[in-house]
Amino acid sequence: MGTFKIEGGHQLKGSIQPQGAKNEALQILCAVLLTPKLITIHNIPDIVDVNKLINLLKKLGVKIEKLSKGTYTFQADEVNLKYLESDEFKVDGRGLRGSIMIVGPLLARFGKGYIPKPGGDKIGRRRLDTHFEGLIKLGAKFRYSKEDQFYGVEADKLKGTYMLLEEASVTGTANIVMAAVLAEGQTTIYNAACEPYLQQLCKMLNRMGAKISGVGSNMLIIDGVDSLGGTDHTMLPDMIEIGSWIGLAAMTKSELTITNVSWNDLGVIPNVFRKLGITVEKRGDDIHIPAHTDGYEIQSFIDGSILTISDAPWPGFTPDLLSIILVVATQARGSVLIHQKMFESRLFFVDKLIDMGAKIILCDPHRATVIGHDYKSTLKATTMTSPDIRAGVSLLIAALSAKGTSTIQNIEQIDRGYENIDERLRAIGAKIERVE
């Protein structure tokens, strides 16, 4: 198990470029199964979760070639469907939550899709109902083996229909969209997720010959086609990583420039950080964060009541950044209520911040009140364990701002979502060492 040793309390300086978007990559890579034609994808992040999915596709028979850093070609012209029923697949599929999104494309193109119950972050329950209910409405027959927790859907031919999703699930919407593009007739998906990464998937599918309208809204209309062709696709920068670097700059009083952020796809993210008092400057397509040597002050609502920051489906604030917001608030002037609506275990990492000296009241599994120190009392170094990707990076940011040397164990969780994070942080002056 790997460990980070971090000497905190140092100001950082320079520029950092965000990696390709992890959550987009997991959708886009599954979409290569929809066509036998060649697909080229650029800006693929070199992270554990994405590499696991690439390896799974390879075992499925997809021909994969790495052209350069972050650029690969994929051709699914000889898919090995027998692998889906192997014991090896049951192990491989469980190791990655994103593997659920191979089901829609396989069902649409080959008439069957299987998946073991996927793993991933321990942040609370993550239902698969939206995925399978949508595929059943398209005409699939569903089966589930309770004994080995193995899901399956089969259909001779999918047929378009109208559906109203119970939740605006991003991965659920992606799975249903990938199935519907090859279904017979028209499919309408209402209460669809509309995150930029889902938009990217729809734009890619349209370039491949799909007919999807309403992209960017919560109602997608899909006219099924007989087949799809190849395409060339470039992934967006990772908005969660961008938010992480904004938080890092503020917490360490550092002047940082985050380059090529695709401002138009960041939604409310910059403004939420501004509500914490952080200066977020737009410079072309870069974000510049000046050194907050005098700290930063949390705004209140216009009636003077305490600010609440909560997650919501896009264009609301992404739940993946609430852990970062919580950590950044520990050194702000003022107080804020963090309301994590989606996952009931995601705030449980705050005990580690309390050990470091943060003033946090965990009201219940979904809400925490943070009373900022205003740098009058710095966080203290400690030894901690990363429980999930986003909490892990939040603890890393806390350690970089703390006095003394901290140790973070179970950094494999961080590596699942952040590419070469220690090397990239050292390049801007961080004192961080990876110990195996």
MARZAPA-175238 format. One record per residue (C-alpha): residue number from 1; z, x, y; residue in one letter. Coordinates in Angstrom, 2 decimals. Layout:
> NUM; Z; X; Y; a
...
//
This chain:
> 1; 0.00; 0.00; 0.00; m
> 2; -1.00; 1.43; 3.40; g
> 3; 1.25; 1.86; 6.43; t
> 4; 0.73; 2.41; 10.16; f
> 5; 3.09; 4.70; 12.06; k
> 6; 2.91; 3.89; 15.77; i
> 7; 4.47; 5.78; 18.65; e
> 8; 4.78; 3.16; 21.37; g
> 9; 5.23; 3.23; 25.12; g
> 10; 1.95; 4.98; 26.01; h
> 11; -0.64; 3.66; 28.47; q
> 12; -4.15; 3.42; 27.08; l
> 13; -7.40; 3.91; 28.98; k
> 14; -11.10; 3.55; 28.40; g
> 15; -13.50; 1.06; 26.88; s
> 16; -13.65; -0.63; 23.51; i
> 17; -16.47; -2.65; 21.95; q
> 18; -15.61; -5.67; 19.82; p
> 19; -16.90; -5.75; 16.25; q
> 20; -19.18; -8.47; 14.93; g
> 21; -17.44; -11.79; 14.42; a
> 22; -15.60; -12.04; 11.09; k
> 23; -15.61; -15.86; 10.99; n
> 24; -19.33; -15.99; 11.76; e
> 25; -20.12; -13.36; 9.13; a
> 26; -18.50; -15.39; 6.34; l
> 27; -20.74; -18.38; 7.15; q
> 28; -23.97; -16.47; 7.79; i
> 29; -23.71; -14.39; 4.62; l
> 30; -23.33; -17.52; 2.48; c
> 31; -26.46; -18.99; 4.10; a
> 32; -28.66; -16.27; 2.54; v
> 33; -28.34; -18.22; -0.73; l
> 34; -30.45; -21.04; 0.73; l
> 35; -33.77; -19.17; 0.49; t
> 36; -35.60; -16.69; -1.77; p
> 37; -37.04; -15.03; 1.34; k
> 38; -35.79; -11.85; 3.03; l
> 39; -33.07; -12.20; 5.67; i
> 40; -31.98; -9.36; 7.98; t
> 41; -28.53; -9.57; 9.60; i
> 42; -27.25; -7.29; 12.37; h
> 43; -23.74; -6.54; 13.69; n
> 44; -21.95; -7.22; 10.38; i
> 45; -18.35; -5.98; 10.69; p
> 46; -17.21; -3.38; 8.15; d
> 47; -14.00; -5.16; 7.14; i
> 48; -12.36; -6.01; 3.82; v
> 49; -13.05; -9.77; 3.80; d
> 50; -16.74; -9.37; 4.66; v
> 51; -17.24; -6.52; 2.19; n
> 52; -15.65; -8.66; -0.54; k
> 53; -18.16; -11.43; 0.17; l
> 54; -21.09; -8.96; 0.17; i
> 55; -19.90; -7.69; -3.21; n
> 56; -19.62; -11.27; -4.54; l
> 57; -23.21; -11.99; -3.40; l
> 58; -24.34; -8.79; -5.14; k
> 59; -22.79; -9.98; -8.41; k
> 60; -24.57; -13.31; -7.90; l
> 61; -27.84; -11.35; -8.05; g
> 62; -28.62; -11.20; -4.32; v
> 63; -30.59; -8.02; -3.52; k
> 64; -28.76; -6.27; -0.69; i
> 65; -29.83; -3.17; 1.22; e
> 66; -27.91; -1.46; 4.01; k
> 67; -30.40; -0.33; 6.67; l
> 68; -27.90; 1.14; 9.15; s
> 69; -24.33; 0.59; 10.34; k
> 70; -23.82; -3.18; 10.50; g
> 71; -27.42; -4.04; 9.52; t
> 72; -28.30; -5.31; 6.05; y
> 73; -31.14; -7.16; 4.34; t
> 74; -30.47; -9.91; 1.80; f
> 75; -32.86; -11.53; -0.67; q
> 76; -31.64; -14.25; -3.05; a
> 77; -34.83; -14.60; -5.12; d
> 78; -33.16; -13.96; -8.51; e
> 79; -29.74; -15.62; -8.35; v
> 80; -27.57; -15.17; -11.44; n
> 81; -25.96; -18.59; -11.90; l
> 82; -24.22; -17.50; -15.14; k
> 83; -21.88; -15.34; -13.03; y
> 84; -20.41; -18.58; -11.56; l
> 85; -18.97; -19.51; -14.96; e
> 86; -17.60; -16.06; -15.78; s
> 87; -13.96; -14.96; -15.77; d
> 88; -14.97; -12.19; -13.36; e
> 89; -16.09; -14.77; -10.78; f
> 90; -12.78; -16.61; -11.10; k
> 91; -11.03; -13.41; -10.04; v
> 92; -13.53; -12.41; -7.32; d
> 93; -13.69; -15.88; -5.76; g
> 94; -9.90; -16.21; -5.55; r
> 95; -9.61; -13.03; -3.50; g
> 96; -11.38; -14.45; -0.45; l
> 97; -11.03; -17.78; 1.30; r
> 98; -14.55; -17.56; 2.77; g
> 99; -16.00; -17.74; -0.74; s
> 100; -15.69; -21.54; -0.53; i
> 101; -18.84; -21.56; 1.63; m
> 102; -21.12; -20.46; -1.22; i
> 103; -20.69; -23.94; -2.73; v
> 104; -22.86; -25.86; -0.23; g
> 105; -25.87; -23.52; -0.40; p
> 106; -25.72; -23.22; -4.21; l
> 107; -25.46; -26.99; -4.62; l
> 108; -28.39; -27.62; -2.26; a
> 109; -30.73; -25.07; -3.82; r
> 110; -29.71; -24.98; -7.48; f
> 111; -27.98; -28.33; -8.03; g
> 112; -24.54; -26.87; -8.79; k
> 113; -21.82; -24.90; -7.08; g
> 114; -18.48; -23.68; -8.44; y
> 115; -15.48; -21.94; -6.90; i
> 116; -11.94; -21.04; -7.96; p
> 117; -9.19; -22.07; -5.55; k
> 118; -9.62; -19.43; -2.82; p
> 119; -6.85; -17.17; -1.52; g
> 120; -6.54; -15.67; 1.97; g
> 121; -3.80; -15.76; 4.61; d
> 122; -0.33; -17.12; 3.83; k
> 123; -0.19; -19.18; 7.01; i
> 124; 0.27; -22.65; 5.55; g
> 125; -1.74; -25.24; 3.65; r
> 126; -5.51; -25.12; 4.13; r
> 127; -7.11; -28.19; 2.60; r
> 128; -10.51; -28.19; 0.93; l
> 129; -10.87; -31.98; 1.05; d
> 130; -13.32; -31.96; 3.99; t
> 131; -15.69; -29.64; 2.08; h
> 132; -15.81; -31.67; -1.09; f
> 133; -15.67; -35.14; 0.48; e
> 134; -18.76; -34.24; 2.53; g
> 135; -20.63; -32.90; -0.51; l
> 136; -19.68; -36.03; -2.53; i
> 137; -21.09; -38.22; 0.25; k
> 138; -24.36; -36.29; -0.06; l
> 139; -24.48; -37.34; -3.72; g
> 140; -22.65; -34.58; -5.59; a
> 141; -20.41; -35.23; -8.59; k
> 142; -17.06; -33.48; -8.23; f
> 143; -14.87; -32.04; -10.96; r
> 144; -11.66; -30.05; -10.89; y
> 145; -9.85; -28.18; -13.65; s
> 146; -6.14; -28.25; -12.86; k
> 147; -5.38; -25.71; -15.56; e
> 148; -7.35; -22.83; -14.01; d
> 149; -7.73; -24.36; -10.50; q
> 150; -11.52; -24.35; -10.67; f
> 151; -13.70; -26.65; -8.55; y
> 152; -17.25; -27.74; -9.28; g
> 153; -19.95; -29.93; -7.70; v
> 154; -23.27; -30.89; -9.27; e
> 155; -26.25; -33.01; -8.22; a
> 156; -29.87; -33.48; -9.28; d
> 157; -30.86; -34.17; -5.67; k
> 158; -28.75; -34.49; -2.54; l
> 159; -29.48; -37.45; -0.25; k
> 160; -28.83; -37.60; 3.48; g
> 161; -26.17; -39.98; 4.78; t
> 162; -23.82; -40.70; 7.69; y
> 163; -20.33; -39.21; 7.53; m
> 164; -17.32; -39.09; 9.83; l
> 165; -15.21; -36.04; 9.03; l
> 166; -11.42; -36.52; 8.90; e
> 167; -10.95; -33.13; 10.54; e
> 168; -13.29; -30.90; 12.54; a
> 169; -13.08; -28.15; 9.95; s
> 170; -15.28; -25.16; 10.82; v
> 171; -15.81; -23.98; 7.24; t
> 172; -16.04; -27.57; 6.01; g
> 173; -18.74; -28.37; 8.57; t
> 174; -20.59; -25.16; 7.69; a
> 175; -20.57; -26.00; 3.97; n
> 176; -21.82; -29.55; 4.55; i
> 177; -24.53; -28.40; 7.00; v
> 178; -25.83; -25.81; 4.52; m
> 179; -26.03; -28.48; 1.82; a
> 180; -27.61; -31.11; 4.10; a
> 181; -30.50; -28.92; 5.33; v
> 182; -32.13; -29.19; 1.87; l
> 183; -31.08; -32.82; 1.20; a
> 184; -33.56; -35.67; 1.09; e
> 185; -33.64; -37.69; 4.33; g
> 186; -31.37; -37.61; 7.36; q
> 187; -27.69; -36.61; 7.50; t
> 188; -25.42; -37.36; 10.46; t
> 189; -22.13; -35.43; 10.68; i
> 190; -19.73; -36.90; 13.27; y
> 191; -16.55; -35.05; 14.28; n
> 192; -18.34; -31.86; 13.29; a
> 193; -16.87; -28.52; 14.35; a
> 194; -18.82; -27.00; 17.25; c
> 195; -17.42; -23.44; 17.50; e
> 196; -19.91; -20.78; 18.68; p
> 197; -20.02; -19.37; 15.14; y
> 198; -21.03; -22.76; 13.73; l
> 199; -23.65; -22.97; 16.49; q
> 200; -24.90; -19.55; 15.40; q
> 201; -25.24; -20.78; 11.82; l
> 202; -27.23; -23.84; 12.95; c
> 203; -29.53; -21.73; 15.15; k
> 204; -30.16; -19.35; 12.27; m
> 205; -30.93; -22.23; 9.88; l
> 206; -33.34; -23.74; 12.44; n
> 207; -35.17; -20.41; 12.66; r
> 208; -35.44; -20.54; 8.86; m
> 209; -37.15; -23.94; 9.11; g
> 210; -34.23; -26.40; 9.10; a
> 211; -34.20; -29.38; 11.46; k
> 212; -30.74; -29.60; 13.03; i
> 213; -30.18; -31.30; 16.39; s
> 214; -26.99; -31.76; 18.42; g
> 215; -26.03; -28.09; 18.04; v
> 216; -22.96; -27.40; 20.19; g
> 217; -21.77; -31.03; 20.07; s
> 218; -19.51; -32.83; 17.60; n
> 219; -22.42; -34.86; 16.22; m
> 220; -25.00; -33.00; 14.16; l
> 221; -28.16; -34.73; 12.96; i
> 222; -29.97; -32.96; 10.13; i
> 223; -33.38; -33.92; 8.78; d
> 224; -33.70; -32.39; 5.33; g
> 225; -36.58; -30.04; 4.49; v
> 226; -38.01; -28.92; 1.14; d
> 227; -37.40; -25.20; 1.57; s
> 228; -36.30; -22.53; 4.02; l
> 229; -37.81; -19.17; 4.95; g
> 230; -36.46; -15.80; 6.04; g
> 231; -35.20; -14.77; 9.47; t
> 232; -33.54; -12.07; 11.55; d
> 233; -30.04; -12.76; 12.88; h
> 234; -27.58; -10.91; 15.13; t
> 235; -23.91; -11.87; 15.06; m
> 236; -21.79; -12.55; 18.13; l
> 237; -18.91; -10.24; 19.05; p
> 238; -15.58; -11.31; 17.58; d
> 239; -13.75; -13.50; 20.12; m
> 240; -10.43; -13.00; 18.31; i
> 241; -10.75; -9.25; 18.65; e
> 242; -11.66; -9.66; 22.33; i
> 243; -8.49; -11.70; 22.88; g
> 244; -6.48; -9.08; 20.97; s
> 245; -7.68; -6.31; 23.30; w
> 246; -6.88; -8.40; 26.40; i
> 247; -3.34; -8.82; 25.08; g
> 248; -3.08; -5.13; 24.18; l
> 249; -4.09; -4.06; 27.70; a
> 250; -1.51; -6.33; 29.35; a
> 251; 1.36; -5.38; 27.01; m
> 252; 0.79; -1.62; 27.40; t
> 253; 0.06; -1.81; 31.18; k
> 254; -3.31; -0.22; 30.42; s
> 255; -6.65; -0.33; 32.21; e
> 256; -9.23; -1.31; 29.61; l
> 257; -12.84; -2.45; 29.59; t
> 258; -14.01; -4.61; 26.69; i
> 259; -17.79; -4.27; 26.48; t
> 260; -20.53; -6.73; 25.49; n
> 261; -18.25; -9.73; 24.98; v
> 262; -20.85; -12.56; 25.26; s
> 263; -18.96; -14.32; 28.07; w
> 264; -20.79; -17.61; 27.55; n
> 265; -19.27; -17.93; 24.07; d
> 266; -15.63; -17.26; 25.01; l
> 267; -14.81; -20.80; 26.16; g
> 268; -11.28; -21.17; 27.56; v
> 269; -10.00; -17.84; 26.19; i
> 270; -10.14; -15.88; 29.49; p
> 271; -8.44; -18.72; 31.40; n
> 272; -5.59; -19.05; 28.88; v
> 273; -4.77; -15.36; 29.38; f
> 274; -4.99; -15.91; 33.15; r
> 275; -2.33; -18.63; 32.80; k
> 276; -0.03; -15.89; 31.52; l
> 277; -0.69; -14.01; 34.77; g
> 278; -3.15; -11.52; 33.29; i
> 279; -6.09; -10.43; 35.46; t
> 280; -9.30; -10.90; 33.48; v
> 281; -12.32; -9.66; 35.47; e
> 282; -15.95; -10.41; 34.61; k
> 283; -18.20; -7.39; 35.08; r
> 284; -21.65; -8.28; 33.84; g
> 285; -21.08; -9.04; 30.16; d
> 286; -17.92; -6.91; 30.06; d
> 287; -14.26; -7.81; 30.58; i
> 288; -12.19; -5.48; 32.74; h
> 289; -8.40; -5.59; 32.56; i
> 290; -6.69; -3.55; 35.31; p
> 291; -3.36; -1.86; 34.61; a
> 292; -0.63; -4.47; 35.12; h
> 293; 1.90; -1.97; 36.49; t
> 294; 3.84; -4.75; 38.26; d
> 295; 3.78; -7.01; 35.21; g
> 296; 2.34; -10.52; 34.95; y
> 297; 3.81; -13.94; 35.67; e
> 298; 3.39; -17.08; 33.59; i
> 299; 2.15; -20.09; 35.53; q
> 300; 3.83; -23.48; 35.25; s
> 301; 2.17; -26.89; 35.17; f
> 302; 1.50; -28.45; 38.60; i
> 303; 4.66; -30.58; 38.33; d
> 304; 6.71; -27.41; 37.81; g
> 305; 7.35; -27.97; 34.10; s
> 306; 7.15; -25.15; 31.55; i
> 307; 3.66; -24.09; 30.49; l
> 308; 2.63; -25.11; 26.97; t
> 309; -0.19; -23.29; 25.18; i
> 310; -1.45; -25.02; 22.06; s
> 311; -4.42; -24.78; 19.72; d
> 312; -7.18; -27.37; 19.42; a
> 313; -10.66; -27.69; 17.89; p
> 314; -13.39; -26.03; 19.99; w
> 315; -13.82; -26.09; 22.95; p
> 316; -10.01; -26.02; 22.84; g
> 317; -8.05; -22.80; 22.34; f
> 318; -8.52; -21.12; 18.98; t
> 319; -5.42; -21.05; 16.71; p
> 320; -6.25; -17.46; 15.72; d
> 321; -5.15; -16.20; 19.16; l
> 322; -1.82; -18.00; 19.44; l
> 323; -0.01; -15.11; 17.71; s
> 324; -1.44; -12.73; 20.35; i
> 325; -0.44; -15.07; 23.20; i
> 326; 3.10; -15.28; 21.82; l
> 327; 3.51; -11.49; 21.72; v
> 328; 2.04; -11.01; 25.20; v
> 329; 4.48; -13.60; 26.58; a
> 330; 7.47; -11.54; 25.43; t
> 331; 7.00; -9.16; 28.40; q
> 332; 5.84; -11.69; 31.00; a
> 333; 7.82; -13.11; 33.92; r
> 334; 8.76; -16.67; 33.02; g
> 335; 8.73; -18.80; 29.90; s
> 336; 6.13; -20.55; 27.78; v
> 337; 6.12; -22.96; 24.85; l
> 338; 3.71; -21.99; 22.06; i
> 339; 2.61; -24.96; 19.95; h
> 340; 0.76; -24.03; 16.75; q
> 341; -0.47; -27.41; 15.50; k
> 342; -2.69; -26.40; 12.62; m
> 343; -0.66; -24.18; 10.27; f
> 344; 3.01; -24.67; 9.44; e
> 345; 3.79; -21.06; 8.48; s
> 346; 1.94; -19.12; 11.13; r
> 347; 4.88; -18.65; 13.53; l
> 348; 7.26; -17.29; 10.91; f
> 349; 6.49; -13.69; 11.92; f
> 350; 8.55; -14.13; 15.12; v
> 351; 11.69; -12.92; 13.34; d
> 352; 10.17; -9.44; 13.43; k
> 353; 9.69; -9.70; 17.22; l
> 354; 13.27; -10.94; 17.62; i
> 355; 14.39; -7.83; 15.70; d
> 356; 12.51; -5.79; 18.32; m
> 357; 14.49; -7.50; 21.10; g
> 358; 12.13; -10.32; 22.08; a
> 359; 13.69; -13.55; 23.38; k
> 360; 12.11; -16.23; 21.22; i
> 361; 13.51; -19.57; 20.09; i
> 362; 11.72; -20.92; 17.02; l
> 363; 12.09; -24.65; 17.67; c
> 364; 10.48; -25.69; 14.36; d
> 365; 7.65; -24.38; 12.12; p
> 366; 5.07; -25.31; 14.75; h
> 367; 6.73; -24.48; 18.10; r
> 368; 8.33; -21.43; 19.68; a
> 369; 9.68; -20.93; 23.19; t
> 370; 9.28; -17.41; 24.58; v
> 371; 11.42; -16.16; 27.47; i
> 372; 9.68; -13.10; 28.92; g
> 373; 11.50; -9.82; 29.60; h
> 374; 9.35; -8.90; 32.65; d
> 375; 9.57; -5.30; 31.33; y
> 376; 13.23; -5.14; 32.39; k
> 377; 13.94; -4.57; 28.72; s
> 378; 11.23; -3.06; 26.52; t
> 379; 10.79; -3.97; 22.88; l
> 380; 12.46; -1.57; 20.43; k
> 381; 10.67; 0.19; 17.58; a
> 382; 11.31; -1.09; 14.07; t
> 383; 9.91; -1.27; 10.52; t
> 384; 8.01; -4.45; 9.68; m
> 385; 5.47; -5.95; 7.28; t
> 386; 2.21; -7.66; 8.22; s
> 387; 2.19; -11.22; 6.79; p
> 388; -1.40; -12.12; 7.76; d
> 389; -4.34; -10.76; 9.76; i
> 390; -3.49; -12.16; 13.20; r
> 391; 0.29; -11.72; 12.96; a
> 392; -0.36; -8.16; 11.79; g
> 393; -2.36; -7.30; 14.91; v
> 394; 0.23; -9.04; 17.09; s
> 395; 2.95; -6.83; 15.60; l
> 396; 0.69; -3.81; 16.12; l
> 397; 0.37; -4.70; 19.82; i
> 398; 4.14; -5.14; 20.05; a
> 399; 4.64; -1.71; 18.42; a
> 400; 2.22; -0.03; 20.84; l
> 401; 4.25; -1.37; 23.78; s
> 402; 7.68; -0.65; 22.24; a
> 403; 9.93; 2.32; 22.82; k
> 404; 10.04; 4.68; 19.83; g
> 405; 8.13; 4.92; 16.55; t
> 406; 7.44; 1.76; 14.56; s
> 407; 6.21; 1.35; 11.00; t
> 408; 3.97; -1.53; 9.88; i
> 409; 3.55; -2.01; 6.14; q
> 410; 1.00; -4.10; 4.24; n
> 411; -1.74; -3.08; 6.71; i
> 412; -4.35; -4.24; 4.17; e
> 413; -3.89; -7.61; 5.88; q
> 414; -4.99; -6.09; 9.21; i
> 415; -7.92; -4.28; 7.55; d
> 416; -9.16; -7.66; 6.28; r
> 417; -10.13; -8.60; 9.83; g
> 418; -10.30; -5.49; 12.03; y
> 419; -12.77; -2.64; 11.56; e
> 420; -11.33; 0.91; 11.64; n
> 421; -8.65; -0.32; 14.02; i
> 422; -6.61; 2.89; 14.00; d
> 423; -9.61; 5.11; 14.82; e
> 424; -10.77; 2.82; 17.61; r
> 425; -7.28; 2.64; 19.12; l
> 426; -6.85; 6.42; 18.98; r
> 427; -10.11; 6.73; 20.95; a
> 428; -8.44; 4.96; 23.90; i
> 429; -5.21; 6.94; 23.67; g
> 430; -3.03; 5.11; 21.15; a
> 431; -0.63; 7.15; 19.02; k
> 432; -1.27; 5.57; 15.64; i
> 433; -1.43; 7.15; 12.20; e
> 434; -2.49; 5.66; 8.87; r
> 435; -0.28; 6.72; 5.95; v
> 436; -1.35; 5.84; 2.40; e
//
